[in-house]
Amino acid sequence: MHIKILICSCNRIAIASNGKYEITRMHIPDGLLNAGTLVGTAVISTGGVAGAVRVVGKKLGEKQIPMMGVLAAFIFAAQMLNVPIVFGGTSGHFLGAALCVVLLGPWATLIILTLVLIVQCFIFQDGGILALGANIFNMGIVGGGAAYLIYQLGLKLFENNVRTKTILSFAAAWCSVVLASVACSLEIVISDVIPLRVVLPAMFGTHAIIGLLEGAITVAALTLLRKTRADLLDLQESWQTDEE
């Protein structure tokens, strides 16, 4: 019996019952996760997005609003381009959580990724409607939250200079992709779709490579901004100053 099991998070990958990988064009689709997992991730994502809207609505300045639109458009376009991975018949695409976090912080990042995922879901059928909460949780909350914690913790532990920020941006980007895939793996295990010993190594190994691409794109984008529009790199700091 050949049963295809989709296990997508921030890239587009499928794993079959015979252990072979196949390419697919979806994030987590409907029908993969059980009802409890769908409801749980939907509740968490709804609460997270509602909190993000409140924070951003109160604290966001005139300079940050256009940047949110630009980043959303950039990430949406970038996620439409899949890069093939050299093994396993898999492909990956840009997540963008770390880039948004560095420029605008975690709350704006969650809103941006949520909007991107909603458009992909309802217009391009990329991911299930019922699984939208799970996709937002994996990429927006886990991915964005991980990127923010790693980046901010690194700034507190190490000297705050361009080299440190570059390294931390790469590390945050890599971790955001890998941890999002781990969250997706756990949801699949909880839903009793496939054993942890099978899904976790497959997801982690593939996303560890995809994370390198994520880190390289993030660093390249931030380096370009630093050379052409250095003022944009101060948006999050100015926002935090306004909060204080």
C-alpha positions in Angstrom: 0.0 0.0 0.0 1.4 3.4 -1.0 0.0 6.2 1.3 1.4 9.7 0.8 1.8 11.7 4.0 2.3 15.4 3.7 4.6 16.8 6.4 5.1 20.3 5.2 5.9 23.3 7.4 8.0 26.1 5.9 9.1 24.1 2.9 7.2 21.9 0.6 8.0 18.3 1.1 6.2 15.0 1.3 7.1 11.7 2.9 5.5 8.4 1.8 4.8 5.3 3.7 7.7 3.6 2.0 10.1 6.2 3.4 10.8 7.9 0.1 10.4 11.7 -0.3 8.1 13.3 -2.9 7.7 16.9 -3.9 4.3 18.5 -3.2 3.0 22.0 -3.3 1.4 22.6 0.0 2.1 23.6 3.6 0.2 21.4 6.1 -3.0 20.4 4.3 -6.4 19.6 5.7 -6.9 16.0 6.8 -3.4 15.5 8.1 -3.6 16.6 11.8 -6.3 15.4 14.2 -9.0 17.6 15.6 -7.4 18.3 18.9 -4.2 19.5 17.3 -6.0 21.6 14.8 -8.1 23.3 17.6 -5.2 23.7 19.9 -2.9 25.4 17.4 -5.8 27.5 16.1 -6.6 28.8 19.6 -3.0 29.6 20.3 -2.5 31.3 16.9 -5.7 33.3 17.3 -4.7 34.5 20.7 -1.2 35.3 19.4 -2.4 37.2 16.4 -5.0 39.1 18.5 -2.2 40.2 20.9 0.0 41.2 18.1 -2.7 43.3 16.6 -3.2 45.1 19.9 0.5 45.7 20.4 1.2 46.8 16.9 -1.9 49.0 16.8 -0.7 50.9 19.9 3.0 51.1 19.3 3.6 51.0 15.5 4.8 54.3 14.1 4.4 55.9 10.7 7.8 54.6 9.5 7.0 51.0 10.4 3.7 50.7 8.6 5.1 51.0 5.0 7.9 48.6 6.0 5.3 45.9 7.0 3.7 46.1 3.6 7.0 45.9 1.8 8.2 42.9 3.9 4.8 41.1 3.4 5.1 41.6 -0.4 8.7 40.5 -0.4 8.1 37.4 1.7 5.0 36.4 -0.3 7.0 36.6 -3.6 10.0 34.9 -2.1 8.0 32.0 -0.8 6.6 31.3 -4.3 10.1 30.4 -5.4 11.1 26.9 -4.5 14.7 25.8 -4.4 15.4 22.1 -5.0 17.5 20.3 -2.4 20.2 18.0 -3.8 18.9 14.9 -2.0 15.6 13.3 -1.3 13.5 15.1 -4.0 12.6 17.9 -1.7 12.4 21.6 -2.1 12.4 24.6 0.2 11.5 28.3 0.2 12.2 31.4 2.1 10.4 31.8 5.5 11.4 35.4 6.3 10.7 35.3 10.1 14.2 36.3 11.1 14.4 39.2 8.5 11.1 40.6 9.9 12.2 40.2 13.5 15.4 42.0 13.0 13.6 44.9 11.2 10.3 45.1 13.0 10.2 42.8 16.0 8.2 39.7 16.8 4.7 41.2 16.9 4.8 42.7 13.5 6.5 39.5 12.2 3.5 37.4 13.4 1.1 39.7 11.6 3.1 39.8 8.4 3.5 36.0 8.2 -0.2 35.5 9.1 -1.3 37.7 6.2 1.1 35.9 3.8 -0.2 32.5 4.9 -3.9 33.6 4.6 -3.3 34.8 1.1 -1.5 31.6 0.2 -4.2 29.4 1.7 -7.3 31.1 0.3 -6.1 32.2 -3.1 -3.4 29.7 -4.0 -4.7 26.7 -2.0 -1.2 26.4 -0.4 -2.1 24.8 2.9 -5.4 23.7 4.4 -8.0 26.1 5.7 -8.5 24.1 8.8 -4.8 23.8 9.2 -4.2 27.5 8.9 -3.8 27.8 12.7 -1.1 25.2 12.7 0.8 26.8 9.9 0.6 30.2 11.6 1.7 28.6 14.9 4.7 26.8 13.3 6.0 29.7 11.1 4.7 32.8 12.8 4.8 31.9 16.5 7.5 29.3 16.8 9.6 30.5 13.8 9.3 34.2 14.6 9.5 33.7 18.4 12.7 31.6 18.1 14.3 34.1 15.8 13.5 37.0 18.2 14.8 35.2 21.3 18.0 34.1 19.7 18.7 37.5 18.2 17.9 39.5 21.3 19.7 37.1 23.6 22.8 37.2 21.4 22.8 41.0 21.5 22.8 41.0 25.3 25.6 38.4 25.6 27.9 39.6 22.9 29.3 43.0 21.7 26.7 44.9 19.7 28.4 45.5 16.4 27.8 44.8 12.7 29.7 41.5 12.8 27.7 40.2 15.8 24.4 41.2 14.3 25.3 39.5 11.0 26.1 36.2 12.8 23.1 36.5 15.0 20.8 37.1 12.0 22.1 34.0 10.3 21.7 31.9 13.5 18.2 33.3 14.1 17.2 32.5 10.5 18.5 29.0 10.7 16.9 28.2 14.1 13.5 29.7 13.0 13.3 27.2 10.1 14.6 24.2 12.0 12.4 24.8 15.1 9.3 25.4 12.9 9.9 22.0 11.3 10.3 20.4 14.7 7.0 21.9 15.8 5.4 20.5 12.6 6.9 17.1 13.4 5.5 17.1 16.9 2.1 17.9 15.6 2.2 15.0 13.2 3.3 12.7 16.0 0.6 13.9 18.3 -1.9 13.3 15.6 -0.6 9.7 15.4 0.1 10.0 11.7 3.8 8.9 11.7 6.2 7.9 14.4 8.6 10.4 15.9 11.7 8.3 14.9 10.7 8.7 11.3 9.3 12.2 10.9 11.8 14.1 13.1 15.0 13.0 11.5 13.5 13.6 8.0 12.2 17.1 8.9 15.2 18.1 10.9 17.8 16.9 8.4 16.1 18.6 5.4 15.4 21.9 7.2 18.9 22.0 8.6 20.0 22.5 5.0 17.1 24.8 4.1 18.0 26.9 7.1 21.4 27.6 5.6 19.7 29.1 2.6 17.4 31.0 4.9 20.3 32.4 6.8 22.2 33.4 3.6 19.2 35.2 2.2 18.5 37.0 5.5 22.1 38.1 5.8 22.3 39.2 2.2 19.1 41.3 2.5 20.2 43.0 5.8 23.7 43.7 4.3 22.1 45.3 1.3 19.9 47.4 3.5 22.8 48.4 5.7 24.6 49.7 2.6 21.7 51.5 1.0 19.1 52.3 3.7 20.8 52.0 7.0 18.0 53.9 8.7 15.6 51.0 8.1 17.7 48.9 10.5 16.8 51.3 13.3 13.1 50.9 13.0 12.7 48.2 15.7 15.0 50.2 18.1 13.0 53.4 17.5 9.8 51.4 18.2 11.2 50.0 21.4 12.3 53.5 22.4 8.8 54.8 21.8 7.4 51.9 24.0 9.6 53.0 26.9 
